[in-house]
Amino acid sequence: MTTTPRVALFVTCLVDLIRPRIGFASIAAMEAAGCEVVVPEAQTCCGQPALNSGDRKTAEDFARRNIALLEGYDQVVVPSGSCAATIRVHYPEILEHDATWFPRAQALAAKTFEILAYLDEVRGWKPAGVALPTTATYHDSCSGLRELGIKRQPRRLLAAIDGLELKPLAGAETCCGFGGTFCVKYPAISNAIVGEKTAAINAAGAALLLAGDLGCLMNMAGKLHRDGSPVRAFHAVELLAGMGDGPAIGEEA
């Protein structure tokens, strides 16, 4: 590893198509943390939807493609716990039978990180000169929490933002009901789960809802909007990059 790591940003499908601001915020934060950031143009889906749907062959194809694309970088950083976990946890699992690709999957997994964990644990970075006088509450997304152990890292980073007060969220570790393809297959159950989650968010009394996964944020922001709640949703890295005064999720023109 060089003193200035050459880091690939794996943007994710949702960020690319729905909320590119998260990608730009990720670049800004990583550059502030001393990284040379590259966005490989040939990147595509991590393969998680195929894997979750039981299409192992397609998931393996995505894994091999992404390993070949990303293995030449010092590190790979992902603004999503679920996509990062797919690379870190599941690529070695699904390629365990392949003597050629299994060690390459292990090597990539070892240097792939979710962005909030990367900024906090790997780079030891804190946002400097970033101020946002408001209140926020934080939802722990399932994949980031349960597969990658992401809990304290985002809270340590957010504590360095001047004027930002973090309010506790009851059931912060409880699923929001998104679950990738789960919300498509079981919409009524998903809506019931997110209803309980947004009730807790409103009860927290914060102006902003923060998390580290856009899928979860879209699900919760959509429910909050449909119910007429004033709570606005952002990916945590947007605030860390000084972009918390821009449009929230769902507010873009």
N, C-alpha and C positions, 0 to 999 in steps of 0.2 A: 504494500500500500504506500502511495506517495504521501508527502506532507499535505498536499492539497488533493484529496481523493477525487477521482473522476467517477461521478455518480450518474447512473442511468435513472431517470424518472419514468417509472411505469405508470402511465397516466390513469388507466382504467377506462372501461367503456362508458360508464355513467358520467364520469368527470368530463370526458371528451365530448359527449353528446348533450349533456344536460347542464353542467356547471363548470365550464372551462376555467372560471375564476379560481377554483381550487387548485388547478394545475399551475396557474401563474403564481398563486400564493405559495405553493410548494417550492417553486423555483426560487422565489425571492427569499424565503426562509432558509433554504439550503445554501444559497449563495452567501447570505449573511452569516451562516455558520461555517463558512470557509470552504465550501465545496465547488468544484467545477461540475456544472450540471449539464447533462446531455439528454435530449428527448429522442430516443431512437424512432425514426419515422416508420419503420416497418413493423412496429409493435401492434399487437392485436389483442383479442380477449385472452384472459388468463386460462379460460377453460372451465371455470367454476360452474356456469349454468349446465354445461354438458355433463360434468361430473355429478352434480346434484340430481340430474334427471336420469342417471343410470347409463348414459352414453359414454362408457369408458374409452372406447376406441377414439372418439373425437377428442375427449379430454387428454388422452395420451398424445395425440397429434399436436394439440395446442401446446402441451408441455414441451415436447421436443423442439417445436418452432421457437418458443420463447427462450428456452435454454440456449439454443444456438445463437440467438440474437443478443442475449444479455450477459453471457458468461465472461465476456472480455472486459467488463467494467470492474472497477475496484469494489463497488457496492451497487445495489439496486434498492431504490426507495419507492414506496407505494403509499399514496394517500387514502388507503382503505385497509382496514384490518382483515376483511374477508378475502380480498385479492392477494394481500401479502401472505395470509395463512395458506392459501391455495399453493403458492410457490414454496413457502417454507416447510409446510407440513405435508401437503398432499402430493406434490410432484415426486418426492422420493418414494412415497407409498405406491403410487400407481405405476412407477417405473422400476420397482424393486426386482421384477422378473427379467429386466433387460440389462445384461452385463455391460453393455456399452454406455447406455444412457443413465443408469442408476448412479454411478459415481459423479457424473456431471450434474445430475439433479441434486445430489447431496451438496456439492460444492456451491451451486447457485443458492440453494436454501440457506447455507451458512452465512451468506453475505447479502441476503435480502431482508429488508426491514420495513415495517410500517413507519410512516413519517414522524409521528409524535414520539414514538419510542426511539427512533433514530436521532432526532434532534436532542432529546433529553439524555439518553444513555450512551450513545456512541459519540456524539459531538460535544456533549456537555454544554449545550448552548442555551442562552436565555435571550428573549427579545429585549433590545435596548432602545430606549426612546419611543416606545409604543405606549400610547395612552388611550383608554376608552372608558370614560366615566359612566358605567351602567352596571346592571346586574345580569347574571347569567346562571344557568343550571346545566349540568352535564349528564348526558346519557351514555352509559357504557355499552357499546355495541357487542353483540354476542361473540362473533369470531375474534375480534381484537382481545376481548377479555378472556375468553375461555381457551382459545388456541394459542394466543401470543402473550398473555399475562399483562395486557395493557390496562392499567388502572390509575396508578399514581403519576405516571409520566405526563399525561396531558394536564393534570391539575398543577403539577410543579411548574410547567411552562406558563400556564395561564395566570398563575399567581404573580408572575413578573410583569404583567401588564398593569400600568399605573391606572388606578381608578376603577378597575374591574373587580366587582364583588361576586364571588361564587356562592350561590345558595344551594343547600342540599336538596337532592331530588329523592323522594321516597320511591323505592323500587328502582333505583338507578341501574341495577344489574339485571333487571327483568326485560325480557325480549319485547321489542316494540311491535312485533307481529309481521314485520316485512318478510324476513326469511327467504329472500330471493324469489324462487319460483313458488314458494309456499303461498304467498299472497295472491298469486294467480290461480293456483289450484284450489285454495280454500279461502275465498274472499270474505265470506261471512265470519269465519273464525278470526281471520286476520284483522278485520274491522273491529271486532269485539276486543281483541288484545290491544290494538292501538288506542281504542277508546279509553281503556283503563290507564294506559300510559299518558295520554294527553290530559286526562283528569289530574294525574299526579303532577304533570308539568305546570298546569295552570295553578295548582295549589302551592307550588314552590314560590310563586310570587316574583319570578324573575322576568326581565324584559326579553332575554335571549335564551334560546335553546342551542346547546353546542353538542357536537359528537364528532367521531372520527371516521364515519362511514356515510357516504352520500345516500346510499340506498335507504338506510334507517332514517336519515334526515328528511328525505323526500316523503317517506311514509308518514312520519310524524308531522311535518310541516303541512302536508296535504290535509290531514285530519284537523289540525289546528285551524287552518284556513276555512275549511268547510263548517266548522263549529263557531266561526266568528271570533276566535281568540286573537288577542293582539300580540302574542308571543311570536318572535321572529327567529328563524333558524339559520345557523351558519356552521360550516365546518370549522373546527377549532383552529386549523392552520391559517384560515383567512384572518382571524383576529391577531394571531401571532405575527403575521406579515404586515400588519397595519391596515388591513382592508375591511375591518369591521364596521366602517362607516358607509359602506356601499350597500347595494340592494341585497336583501336577504333571499334565501331560496324561495322561489315562486314569485318574486317581485320584479324580475327582469322583464323588460319590454319585449 
